[in-house]
Amino acid sequence: MAGRPRKTAGNSTGFAGLLYSDAMLTRIKALFETRPHAGAKKSRTEPEIAAVALLLEAARLDAEEHPAELAVIERLVRERFGLEPKEADELLALASERQRRAVEVHAFTHQIKTQFSHEERVQLIEMLWEVVYADGRLHDYETNLLRRVAGLVHVSDRERGEARRRALKKLGLETGSPIAGEGA
């Protein structure tokens, strides 16, 4: 019967039956999924939420939410998704909740990898660079996040570097400046 453990000789439920129980698998999968709380609106798409959650992750990695980073995120969200300020605030709130509850970035990067085109993934990496440079400092954790995310969404090192240069140019920073760092 589906959903119930199989019985084996000498054991009323059997270890194998417990492992393959539909109900058990459903519960285990639910533990690893990133979901909104009950009653949350699902007006935004999962890839949009994932992208914004990654931007927020980048802003929070240095253990402080710098106002300049948050301002860049708000601007990028409005521009990238064509949202009005109220809509952008709603998306930011939803993504912030998801980001704070997430244990790691794989759920977000999976959404990006499967739902964004390659060009959109490169644009997201550029957006992430803009966020991490917005406070005028590049932290090792931020550099590490950019490397991990780029790899997980299949953006090459060369494309990541080009996205970094474009972000620095947008922010009016020179590639060789102490703020920009080298080889990130």
N, C-alpha and C positions, 0 to 999 in steps of 0.2 A: 504494500500500500504506500502510496506517495505521502511523504510527510511524517511517516512513522518509522522508528528504527526497525531493522530486520531482526528476527529472532534466529539465534543459532543454537545448535545442540549444546547442552550443558550450561547455557547462559541465557537468561531471560531477554536481554536486549542485545548483547554482543557489541564489542568495541567497534567493529567495522560498521555495524548498523548505526551506531551513534555518529560516527564520522561522516556518513553519507546521508544522514537524515536531512530532508529538504528544509525542515524547520530550523535545524541547527545551522545549516549553510546560510540560510536567509539571515539568521541572527548574527552570524559571524560577518557576513558581507555588510550588514547595517553598521557594524562597529567601525568599519574602515571608510565608509562613505562620508562625504562632507555634504550635509543637508541643512536646509534652513530649519529653524524651529517651527513647531506646529503653528499654523495660522499666518506664517510669513507669506507675503505676496511673491509670486513667481512671475513678475512682469518683465524682468530682465532675463536675458539668456544666460545659460551657464558659462559659455566662453567669455562673455562680458564680465561677469562676476569674477571669474578666474583671473582675467587680465588685471582687473582693478585690485584684486587681493594680492597679486604679485607686486604691483606698484606699492601698495601699503606695506607689504613685507620688506621691500627695499628701504622704505622710509623708516621703518621701526628697528632695523637691524643694529643700528648704533645705540640702541637703548634710549633714544629720545626722539620725540616727534617734533622735528624742527619746522617752524611755520613756513619757511621757504619751500621745504619739500612738500608739505601739504598743499600749498598754493600751486605748485607745479602739477601735482596730481589732479587737483580740481580742474585746472586748465586743460590738461591732457585728456581727461575724461570727457569734458564738454566738447572739445575739438574732435577727438577720435570717434566718439559715438554720436555726435551731433545732438547733444542733449541741452535742454534748458537748465538753468541753475537748480530748480527744484528737482528735476529728474536726476540730475547729476548727484545731488545730495542723497537721494534715495538709493541710487546705485552704490555710492560710497558707503552709506550706512550698512547696506546688506553685505557688501564685500568686506567691510571692516569686521563685521560679526563673524563671517566665515573665516577670515584670516586669523582672528584671535583664537578661534576654536581649533584651527588646523594644527596638526602635529608636524607636518612637513609639506613641502611644496608639490609633491608628485601629483596629487589630485588636481591641482590647478594646471600644472604643465601638461598633464594628459589632455585636459579640455582644450588647451591652446594648440597642442600638437595635432589633435584630430579635427578640430573645427576651424582653425585659422589657415589661410593660405600661407605659402612660404613667405611671400612679401609682407603679409600681416605679422608674421612671427618676427621678422627682422625689424619691422616698425615697433613692435612691442619691446624688443631689446633696446632700441634707440630711446624709447620712452623711459625704460628702466634706468638707462645712463643719465637721462635728464634729471630723474628723481634723485639718484645718489649723488650727483654733483651739485644739486640745488643749495645745499647747506654750505658749500664752499670747501668741503672736505671729502676725501675718498677713504673709506675705512676698508681694512682687509676683509671684513665680513661681507661688505657690499660687493667687493671685487669677486669674492668667492661665489656669492649668490648669482652674479651675472654669468660667471663661467658655468655654473651648474645649470641654471635655467636655459642658457643658450644651447648647451649640450642636450638637455632633455627635450627641447622643442626643435632640435635638428637645425640649428643655426651655426654655421661654421665659425671657426676662430677668426678667419679673415672678415667675414660679414659682421661679426661682433665688433671687431676693431674699427671697421668702417662706420658702423652705427655709433660707436663711441666718438669718433672724430666729428660726425655730423652733430651729435648732441653737444659736444664742446663748442663747436662753432655757433650753434643756436644760442648757447648761454654766454657767448663772448669770451670764452676761455681759450687759451692757446694750448696746443697739444703738449708742449714741453714744460708748462708752468708747474710750480710745486703743487698746486691744487689738483691739476689734471693727472699728475703722476706719469710714470712711464710703464709701458708694457702691460697695462691692465687690460 
